[in-house]
């Protein structure tokens, strides 16, 4: 793959299905259109997708009705079904939900995202693209940086803090943890009025294809500030280290995942 390929959900589902990944194809259709699509509508969409791929010379049908996909589409299937590792960004707010994935495959690193909820965009990219895209994906330029952000807090305490409705209650809880008083007031305000939550996950795949993630970053967004939490395992819990709320700190945290 020397450039970017864009496929509709139906086109990608068809490609996955004819490549032997029917369950992947089904999951893709359901996650995009829901369970309500009739069999006739699904079949009609697949036929239209097939015509589109044939006209683009990405799919062909032999005289014996055998369907063959192009090497480019074979590469796409390989990336989406057999990646060795994935670095995934996600962001969720009341009005927005999006993900951006970087799949590590034998031929290189592939960026994968969904445009407008229906167009799947796959590109072969250099490793630097992961660090460069992070502040853009999370729109960090919209927020005030807090270089002095620091401290640690157990995941159980952070969950408790996020369940409290009052800023003062949260601040008292943060002060009991190892959160400097200089930032506990700001952090407590943003925990009570969280606008969005994001994360960076380092995902590996077991032999059966099931994903496993043991390291990453958590991001919390207030109206004007953002916070970066780096977890480490402790007995029966996780300990979050608060990193400086800066673009450079986010990129360093991602780099420490082993890029």
Secondary structure as GFF3:
##gff-version 3
##sequence-region A 1 259
A	DSSP	beta_strand	4	8	.	.	.	ID=ss1
A	DSSP	alpha_helix	9	18	.	.	.	ID=ss2
A	DSSP	alpha_helix	22	33	.	.	.	ID=ss3
A	DSSP	alpha_helix	39	55	.	.	.	ID=ss4
A	DSSP	beta_strand	59	61	.	.	.	ID=ss5
A	DSSP	beta_strand	67	69	.	.	.	ID=ss6
A	DSSP	alpha_helix	71	82	.	.	.	ID=ss7
A	DSSP	beta_strand	85	93	.	.	.	ID=ss8
A	DSSP	beta_strand	97	105	.	.	.	ID=ss9
A	DSSP	beta_strand	108	115	.	.	.	ID=ss10
A	DSSP	beta_strand	119	125	.	.	.	ID=ss11
A	DSSP	alpha_helix	128	137	.	.	.	ID=ss12
A	DSSP	three_ten_helix	140	142	.	.	.	ID=ss13
A	DSSP	beta_strand	152	154	.	.	.	ID=ss14
A	DSSP	alpha_helix	155	163	.	.	.	ID=ss15
A	DSSP	alpha_helix	167	176	.	.	.	ID=ss16
A	DSSP	alpha_helix	181	192	.	.	.	ID=ss17
A	DSSP	beta_strand	196	205	.	.	.	ID=ss18
A	DSSP	beta_strand	211	221	.	.	.	ID=ss19
A	DSSP	beta_strand	226	234	.	.	.	ID=ss20
A	DSSP	beta_strand	237	243	.	.	.	ID=ss21
A	DSSP	alpha_helix	247	255	.	.	.	ID=ss22
###
